[in-house]
Amino acid sequence: MKLQTLQALIYIEEVGSVRAAAQLLHISQPALSAAIQQLEEELKAPLLTRTKRGVTLTSFGHAFMKHARLIVSESRRAHEEIDQLRGRWEGNITFATSPAIALGALPQALASFAKEFPSVTVNVRDGLYPSVSPQLRDGSLDFALTAAHKHDLDADLEAQALHVSDVVIVCQKGHPKALATQLSELKDCLWAFSSAPRGPGAIIRDAFARKGLPEPRMGIVCESFLALPGVIAHSEMLTTMPRALYEHNAFKHLLCSVPLDEPVPSPTIYVLRRHDLPLTPAASGLIRWIQHHALQLGR
């Protein structure tokens, strides 16, 4: 079982072509096809199905991919960790972030990290728990910066508290409930959840439950924080969002925060990672910079 073949399978899943995967690996298509055939013989199972539209994974292939991704990512981390311990500060870090961090401490943290480790490539994605869990498990993500309920975390994930997110309830200007001061005044409103009910975007559920109010009416689930402010600006729905997102978006002039007298539940932002998957020294260094700048903003 060769790492190059496993990497090729990952490319094939992404691009749907053996030829394109071979080009990415700088090998010939016949050589890659032979390597995949050898792996299929070793596993005694077909991994790929060839169609007129390209190549797709079989059920065996899909089952094998989570192992392939983990093996490739752990091998990469092992090599990078040894190189970094030797003083060769190169490699890659991939992580997901919530808007509460992306619009707050992250830009300064990345700038500080780049000055200290200019040869390390950083890849940043949008992502919230629990949708980031599969990528943390298969090693596609080194870590994630996201709000979560610690008691609800998957057992294989390790959570390190970063800071508490300041959350506001947002609606369009001129909304009939724009000046509400009590949560009970919002019980008949329609809500946009920024994630599935298990995720942090549904914290309004917790707020309603604590006040003994009926379940909030869900109008839409909008997992795109880029789209969420626009959705609210052009509808009569309300939503919860990090204050940083409310204050820095293209639709700010059309929005307002509801001035409740009672606080909205403030979720904790965690650094999430697999507890059995060590971070490289560079990834640990990036987290330290994020913690440093999050602490500075919190003062």
HUURCOR-V569875 format. One record per helix or strand of 2 or more residues. SS is the DSSP state (H for helix, E for strand). FROM is the first residue (numbers start at 1). LEN is the number of residues. Records with the same first field share a line. If there is no record, write none. Layout:
BEGIN
SS = FROM-LEN  FROM-LEN
END
This chain:
BEGIN
H = 3-13  18-8  29-15  59-27  99-4  106-11  133-5  150-3  183-4  200-11  225-9  243-5  252-3  281-18
E = 48-4  54-4  91-7  120-7  143-6  157-8  167-6  190-4  217-5  238-5  255-3  268-7
END
